[in-house]
Amino acid sequence: MPDFLEIKCLAETEVKKLLTDIEARVADKIKEGLLTEREVREIEEMRLRPLPDIQDVQSVYDSHLFKKRSE
């Protein structure tokens, strides 16, 4: 698996450890029959979309539960 993880706030050794742990977990899931090699390849080929900026979706986070009721 090529390196797919970049965490700038971690040291390179910590990132390598995370990658090793992830690869071990994926290998375990393949051995257990929970994933196939094809599914792993499909996941590897997926391109992640960036998360929207909080300012772009602010209305989603407005409090709808605690609005004052008009009496």
N, C-alpha and C positions, 0 to 999 in steps of 0.2 A: 504494500500500500504506500503510495507516495505521501509525503508529509502534507497534511491537509489542515493542520491546526496552527494558528498563529495567535499567541497571547502575548502582547507586548509588555505587560506588567510582570510576567514571570521570567525567571532565568531560563536559559536554553536547556539546562539540565532538567529543570522541572517540566518543561514542555516535552522533552524527550521521554520522561517518565510517564507522563500522561498518554503520549502516543503509544508507548509500549503496553500500558494498561488497557487502552482501548483495543489495540490489536489482539491482545490476549482474550479479552471478553468476546470479541467477534469470533475468534477461533473456537472458543468454548461453545458459542451458540451454533456454529457450523457442526461441531462434533455431536452436539445434542440433537441436531436435526431441526433446530428452530429457524435457521437460515440456510439458504442454498448459496453456492458460489455465484450463481446468476443474480440472486437478490443483492448480494454484497457488491457485485460489479455495478448493478443499477444504482445502488445507494452512492457508490463512489463517483459515479458520473453525474449525479444530481448537482445542480448549481443552486447554492443557497441565495435567497433574496435578502437584502438588508432589511432590518427592522425599520418601520417608519419612525421618524423623529416624533417625540412626544408633542412637540408644538404643532405638528401636522394633524394630529388626531386628538387634540385637546378636548373636543366635545364628547368624546367617548368616556373621558374620565370625569365629566361633570357629575355632581351628586344628584342623581335622579330619585334616590330613596328618601332623602331628607329635605326635600323642598317644603317650604311653608305652605300649608293649606289655606286657601282663602275661605273664611267662614262667613 
